[in-house]
Amino acid sequence: MFINNFNIQEENKTKIIAEEISKICKKGDVLAISGSMGVGKTTFIKYFIQKITKAKSVPSPSYNIILPYESKYSTIFHMDAWRLKNHNEALSLGITEMFDDAIFLIEWAEKIKVILPTDCLKLLIKNIKNKKCIEIEGNEVWNKRFKNIKNYEKH
């Protein structure tokens, strides 16, 4: 397992890291994105999706729960688990059956963590003492992929 921390104090840094991560993702990847309300989860996902699709607008799927996007290589699902009472509601949506055939970006992933794949990439966006960062945790496969990421600043 590896853990990286990236400084995303300015929104442009969020954009850079989201775009770089989008380049190393492939069908079957699940990104579990957590953080407090308003910390930047949707902003991160917006830049990720806009980098690899033609989407101009990427709204939060708070009410829809899941929104699909098409890229050249895969369907991308943007899910917001905020309104779900528990992981059983997510299961009833059939999301686990969709994991293998798409890239899945899940906001408020901690609400459904018991059904997430063990090899998902975990992203925690946090603001500590007015310093915004993203903590990224993944397995050895993710570690190898992250070695290809350029244009980021660790802190």
N, C-alpha and C positions, 0 to 999 in steps of 0.2 A: 504494500500500500504506500502511496505517496500523498503528501499534502503540500500544496503551494499556496502562498498568499500573494495577491496582487493589489497594488494601490490603484483604486478607481475613484480617487477624490474628485477629479473632474469628469464630467459626463463623456468627454472624448476618450478617456481611458477605458470607460465601460464599453464604448463602441469598439475600440481596438481589440480588447480581449474577447468580446462576444464574436466579432468577425473572425478572429484567429481560431477560436474554438469551433466555429461553424465549419471551417475548412478541414478540420480533422475528424469530423463526425461522419458516420455512415449509417445506412439502414440497420436497424436493430439497436441503436444507441438510445439510452434513456438518461436524461439529465434531470436530476432532482434538485430543484432550486428553492431555497429557503431564505428567510429573513423577515424582519418585522415589516409592518404595514408602511408602505411608502418609501422603502429603502432602495428600490430600483430593480426589482425582479422583472417587471414587465418591460422596463427600459432595456435591460440586458437581452431579453427574448426578442424584443422588437429589432434590435440591431443584428442579432443572430439570424432571424428569419429574413430580414431585408437583404442581407448579404448573399443568401443562396436562393432567393426566390425573386419574383418580380413584384411582390407585394409592396404597395406604397404605404398602406395603413395596416398596423398590427394592433388592434384593440385588445384590451384585457378580456378574456372569455369568462369573466366572473358570473355572468348570467347564462351564457351558453354552455359553460363548463369546458367544452372542447371545440376548438376551431382548427380546421385543416388548411394546409398550404401545400402547394406543389413546387418542388424544385426539379432540377434536371435529373437528379439521381434518386429521389425518394419523396414520399409524402412526409410532411412534418406536421405533427399534432402539437398544438399549444393548449395545455390543460391548466385550469385553475381549480385547485381542490379546496379553496377557501370555504365554499358553501356546503361541501359534503360533510355529513355527520360522522361518517366513519369509512373505513376501507371497503366495506360491503357495498356501499353506494357506487364506489368506483368500479368494483367488480361487476355490478349490474349493468354498467355502461359497456362492458366488454373490453376494457382497455388492455388487460393482460394479453388478450388474443391479438391485439394490434401492435404490441411491442416489437415483435420480430420483423415486421414489414414496414416500419417507419422509423423516423427519428422522433422521439417523444420529449417534449420540454414541459416539465410539470412545476407550476408555482404552488407554494404551500405543500410541497411534497411530504413534509413531516407528518401531515394528516393521514397519509396512506402508505407510510414507509413499510408496513408489514407485507405489502404486495409488490413492492418494487424489486426489480432484479438485483441480485447481489453485486453484479458488475456495473451498476449504474454509476454515473459520475455525479458526485454530490457537490453542489455549490451553495455556499452560505455567504450571503451579502450582509455585511454588518457595518454599523457606524459606531465606532468606539472613540470617545473623547473627540468628536468632530473629525475623525479620520475614517474615511470610507474605504473598505477593502472587500475583496472577495476571496474567500477561502475555498480551495478546490481539493477534493479528496477523491482518489480513484485507485484502481488496482494497477498491476504491472503493465497491462495492455494500454491503459490510459497514460501511464508514465512514459512509455515508448512514444506514444503519439505526441505527448506534450514536448518531447525533445525537438519536434519539428516546428514548434511555434516560435515565431520571431515577433518582433514589434511589441514586446510587452516589458513592463518594468516591475520586477519583484520588489518587495520591500521587506 
